[in-house]
């Protein structure tokens, strides 16, 4: 019987279960959406039971569509959106909804920490300054605003950890997720000093055991087997934070190659063999002990494109949904025409957040009467990639890189991939697998089950580049001029953003 691996990838809007063969080829995909809820300004949540039900359904769909027998699945690996917070009591029962990485309710907590001078000590101890959507910030918000809920916390989990708990009944996390809030950057382990810094010493007993990403953290229970169609006793690897999982799925497991994901977040990361601290990036645990993942991120990438297409191409989006065609294919002529001529239109892609301290918001600039929606969507695409360039320049100032792997956000299309190459002035590699994050989780599963001997063995056998995009020198010069204007507009808007933010909250 042929051996398969299953990677479960729960993003902020959809959960995918992808079955791979041992050569990394996709055999079947199951996908279920999970509703995001915003009950109040800055609160972005989803029901934890619904999240598990979607994951179980996606696994069942993948097994059925691929006609893969349950006993052919050697192991399961799990990944999910990073940061955010999924809390359960001591019996594993959810304590309210899960909080997504788009949740910004703890912005006041971060402001107070900044005013108290805590951000620099946090950087020196943990390798990062806490985001408002970091688990540590959200925990502090709950401690201050929902003390009864805080007192019931039995296990502090991330998205993938919640799903693995549902699969196996075993609470755990892996080094990459643990380092997003709770570890000493140098020891790469939990630290009482970290919890004391934030006034959260009481949460220490609720932090789950850290298990290697490539080790089995439990086995599928009878209940989970009945809900998913998996075989009871199938090993489940601990898994990874999804952005690190994407790097693994692209075969980027050593220093020197950038990994870029254009998704809900602008993810830009590079591995290093030593910690290097800077407020422009987070220095977190890498794929093994003694390795660090340096990630410069902001919630400002392809979610902006999704919003614009939804609002301004509703008819075409409906057509694409009915026919199964790509929306980008339906609007290609309009978009190509917009890219073929000079345009003054620019866009700041800050609908959900930005890399900047002030509460930045999204804006169009330079619109004139002769511009059409094609020019606007071009500006949104360029603004998204400019935001990636901001992060990439920060990283490459310390970690030189000559190429980058790219996933997410329509990167499989030539137009966007070439735009990344031209904006960054860098070779862009598109992986063969369009499910890099799920593949990374599956490779962890394969190592845990002995299918692969090591990360290196897994990548050699399962990770391939589909095509490469080289930068056009003339376009790079033109886009560098545009990027300079983009950054000047950031500087000009910076003092205005707080007033705009206050006005928006007051009228919501």
KACORZI-V803940 format. One record per backbone hydrogen bond with DSSP energy under -0.5 kcal/mol. CO is the residue of the C=O (numbers start at 1). NH is the residue of the N-H. E is the energy in kcal/mol with one decimal. If there is no record, write none. Layout:
{{CO & NH & E} {CO & NH & E}}
//
This chain:
{{3 & 22 & -0.6} {4 & 74 & -2.9} {4 & 75 & -0.6} {5 & 20 & -3.1} {6 & 8 & -0.5} {6 & 77 & -2.7} {7 & 9 & -0.6} {7 & 18 & -2.8} {8 & 10 & -0.5} {8 & 79 & -2.7} {9 & 11 & -0.8} {9 & 16 & -3.1} {10 & 81 & -2.3} {13 & 34 & -2.4} {14 & 11 & -2.6} {15 & 32 & -2.3} {16 & 9 & -3.2} {16 & 18 & -0.5} {17 & 30 & -2.6} {18 & 7 & -2.8} {18 & 20 & -0.5} {19 & 27 & -3.6} {19 & 28 & -1.3} {20 & 5 & -2.5} {21 & 24 & -2.0} {25 & 21 & -2.1} {28 & 19 & -2.9} {30 & 17 & -2.9} {32 & 15 & -3.1} {37 & 45 & -3.0} {40 & 43 & -2.0} {42 & 44 & -0.6} {42 & 104 & -2.3} {42 & 105 & -0.8} {44 & 100 & -2.3} {45 & 37 & -2.9} {46 & 98 & -2.5} {47 & 51 & -1.8} {48 & 52 & -2.0} {49 & 53 & -2.5} {50 & 54 & -2.4} {51 & 55 & -1.9} {52 & 56 & -2.9} {53 & 57 & -2.5} {54 & 58 & -2.4} {55 & 59 & -2.3} {56 & 60 & -2.2} {57 & 61 & -2.6} {58 & 62 & -2.3} {59 & 63 & -2.4} {60 & 64 & -2.2} {61 & 65 & -3.1} {62 & 66 & -2.1} {63 & 67 & -0.5} {63 & 68 & -1.9} {64 & 67 & -0.5} {67 & 69 & -0.6} {69 & 72 & -2.2} {70 & 73 & -1.5} {72 & 4 & -2.6} {72 & 74 & -0.8} {74 & 235 & -0.5} {75 & 6 & -2.0} {76 & 237 & -3.0} {77 & 8 & -2.9} {78 & 240 & -0.9} {79 & 10 & -1.9} {80 & 242 & -1.9} {81 & 159 & -0.6} {85 & 99 & -3.0} {86 & 157 & -1.8} {87 & 95 & -2.6} {88 & 154 & -3.0} {88 & 155 & -2.1} {89 & 92 & -2.0} {93 & 89 & -2.4} {94 & 96 & -0.8} {98 & 46 & -1.8} {98 & 100 & -0.5} {99 & 85 & -2.1} {100 & 103 & -1.6} {104 & 107 & -1.6} {105 & 108 & -0.6} {106 & 110 & -2.1} {107 & 111 & -2.2} {108 & 112 & -2.2} {109 & 113 & -2.3} {110 & 114 & -2.6} {111 & 115 & -2.5} {112 & 116 & -1.8} {113 & 118 & -2.7} {114 & 117 & -1.7} {117 & 121 & -0.6} {118 & 122 & -2.2} {119 & 123 & -2.2} {120 & 124 & -2.3} {121 & 125 & -2.0} {122 & 126 & -3.1} {122 & 127 & -0.6} {122 & 128 & -0.7} {123 & 127 & -1.8} {125 & 185 & -2.3} {127 & 283 & -2.5} {131 & 134 & -1.2} {133 & 84 & -2.4} {134 & 138 & -2.4} {135 & 139 & -2.7} {136 & 140 & -1.7} {137 & 141 & -2.1} {138 & 142 & -2.3} {139 & 143 & -2.7} {140 & 144 & -2.1} {141 & 145 & -2.5} {142 & 146 & -2.8} {146 & 150 & -2.3} {147 & 151 & -2.1} {148 & 152 & -0.7} {149 & 152 & -0.9} {150 & 153 & -1.3} {155 & 88 & -1.7} {155 & 157 & -0.7} {156 & 208 & -0.7} {157 & 86 & -2.7} {158 & 162 & -2.2} {159 & 163 & -1.9} {160 & 164 & -2.5} {161 & 165 & -2.3} {162 & 166 & -2.0} {163 & 167 & -1.8} {164 & 168 & -2.7} {165 & 169 & -2.8} {167 & 221 & -2.4} {169 & 171 & -0.5} {173 & 211 & -3.0} {174 & 178 & -2.5} {175 & 179 & -1.8} {177 & 180 & -1.8} {178 & 181 & -1.2} {178 & 182 & -2.2} {182 & 191 & -1.4} {184 & 188 & -2.6} {189 & 184 & -2.4} {191 & 195 & -1.4} {192 & 196 & -2.7} {193 & 197 & -2.0} {194 & 198 & -1.3} {195 & 200 & -3.2} {196 & 199 & -1.0} {200 & 203 & -1.8} {201 & 204 & -1.5} {203 & 206 & -1.8} {204 & 207 & -1.7} {206 & 156 & -2.4} {209 & 173 & -2.4} {209 & 211 & -0.6} {212 & 215 & -1.9} {212 & 238 & -0.6} {213 & 239 & -2.1} {215 & 238 & -2.4} {218 & 236 & -2.7} {220 & 233 & -2.8} {221 & 225 & -2.5} {222 & 226 & -2.0} {223 & 227 & -1.4} {224 & 228 & -2.2} {225 & 229 & -2.4} {231 & 234 & -1.9} {234 & 220 & -2.4} {235 & 76 & -2.3} {236 & 217 & -2.9} {240 & 80 & -0.7} {241 & 245 & -2.3} {242 & 246 & -2.1} {243 & 247 & -1.5} {244 & 248 & -2.1} {245 & 249 & -2.6} {246 & 250 & -1.4} {247 & 252 & -2.5} {248 & 251 & -1.7} {251 & 253 & -1.2} {254 & 257 & -0.8} {256 & 402 & -0.7} {257 & 271 & -0.5} {258 & 405 & -2.5} {259 & 269 & -1.9} {260 & 407 & -2.0} {261 & 263 & -1.0} {261 & 267 & -2.3} {263 & 302 & -1.0} {263 & 303 & -1.0} {264 & 301 & -0.9} {265 & 263 & -2.0} {265 & 267 & -1.0} {266 & 268 & -0.5} {266 & 298 & -1.0} {267 & 261 & -2.1} {268 & 296 & -3.0} {269 & 259 & -2.4} {270 & 294 & -2.6} {271 & 256 & -0.6} {272 & 292 & -2.8} {278 & 281 & -1.8} {282 & 284 & -0.8} {282 & 295 & -2.6} {284 & 293 & -2.8} {288 & 291 & -1.4} {291 & 286 & -2.5} {292 & 272 & -2.4} {292 & 294 & -0.6} {293 & 284 & -2.7} {293 & 295 & -0.7} {294 & 270 & -2.0} {295 & 282 & -2.7} {295 & 297 & -0.6} {296 & 268 & -0.8} {298 & 266 & -3.8} {298 & 300 & -2.3} {299 & 352 & -0.5} {301 & 304 & -2.0} {301 & 305 & -0.5} {302 & 306 & -2.5} {303 & 307 & -2.1} {304 & 308 & -2.2} {305 & 309 & -2.7} {306 & 310 & -2.2} {307 & 311 & -2.1} {308 & 312 & -2.7} {309 & 313 & -1.9} {313 & 317 & -2.7} {314 & 318 & -2.2} {315 & 319 & -2.2} {316 & 320 & -2.8} {317 & 321 & -2.2} {318 & 322 & -2.2} {319 & 323 & -2.4} {320 & 324 & -2.1} {320 & 325 & -0.6} {326 & 330 & -1.6} {327 & 331 & -1.6} {329 & 332 & -0.8} {331 & 335 & -2.3} {332 & 336 & -3.2} {333 & 337 & -2.1} {334 & 338 & -1.5} {335 & 339 & -2.0} {336 & 340 & -1.1} {338 & 341 & -0.7} {346 & 365 & -2.5} {347 & 349 & -0.6} {348 & 350 & -1.7} {348 & 363 & -1.0} {358 & 360 & -2.4} {363 & 348 & -2.6} {365 & 346 & -2.3} {368 & 371 & -1.7} {372 & 375 & -1.1} {372 & 376 & -1.3} {373 & 377 & -2.6} {374 & 378 & -2.0} {375 & 379 & -2.1} {376 & 380 & -2.1} {377 & 381 & -2.3} {378 & 382 & -2.8} {379 & 383 & -2.8} {380 & 384 & -2.2} {381 & 385 & -2.0} {382 & 386 & -2.8} {383 & 387 & -2.0} {384 & 388 & -1.5} {385 & 389 & -2.3} {386 & 390 & -2.1} {387 & 391 & -1.5} {388 & 392 & -2.9} {389 & 393 & -2.8} {390 & 394 & -1.2} {391 & 395 & -2.1} {392 & 396 & -2.9} {393 & 397 & -0.9} {394 & 397 & -0.5} {395 & 398 & -1.8} {395 & 399 & -2.8} {402 & 427 & -1.2} {403 & 258 & -1.9} {404 & 429 & -3.1} {405 & 260 & -3.0} {406 & 431 & -0.6} {407 & 262 & -2.7} {408 & 411 & -1.6} {410 & 413 & -2.0} {413 & 417 & -1.8} {414 & 418 & -2.7} {415 & 419 & -1.7} {416 & 420 & -2.1} {417 & 421 & -1.9} {418 & 422 & -2.6} {419 & 423 & -2.7} {420 & 424 & -2.6} {421 & 425 & -1.7} {421 & 426 & -1.2} {427 & 404 & -2.0} {427 & 429 & -0.5} {428 & 469 & -2.9} {429 & 406 & -2.2} {429 & 431 & -0.6} {430 & 466 & -2.9} {430 & 467 & -1.3} {435 & 439 & -2.6} {436 & 440 & -2.5} {437 & 441 & -1.8} {438 & 442 & -2.3} {439 & 443 & -2.7} {440 & 444 & -1.8} {441 & 445 & -2.0} {442 & 446 & -2.5} {443 & 447 & -2.2} {444 & 448 & -2.3} {445 & 449 & -1.6} {446 & 451 & -2.4} {446 & 452 & -1.1} {447 & 450 & -1.2} {454 & 458 & -2.3} {455 & 459 & -2.5} {456 & 460 & -2.3} {457 & 461 & -1.9} {458 & 462 & -1.9} {459 & 463 & -2.2} {462 & 464 & -0.5} {464 & 432 & -3.3} {467 & 430 & -2.7} {469 & 428 & -2.7} {471 & 473 & -0.7} {472 & 476 & -2.5} {473 & 477 & -1.8} {474 & 478 & -2.2} {475 & 479 & -2.9} {476 & 480 & -1.9} {477 & 481 & -1.8} {478 & 482 & -1.8} {479 & 483 & -2.5} {480 & 484 & -2.0} {481 & 485 & -1.7} {482 & 486 & -2.4} {483 & 487 & -2.4} {484 & 488 & -1.9} {485 & 489 & -2.2} {486 & 490 & -1.5} {487 & 491 & -1.9} {488 & 492 & -2.1} {489 & 493 & -2.6} {490 & 494 & -1.7} {491 & 495 & -0.5} {493 & 496 & -1.6} {493 & 497 & -1.5} {494 & 498 & -0.5} {496 & 500 & -1.8} {497 & 501 & -2.7} {498 & 502 & -2.4} {499 & 503 & -2.2} {500 & 504 & -2.1} {501 & 505 & -2.0} {502 & 506 & -2.2} {503 & 507 & -1.3} {505 & 508 & -0.9}}
//
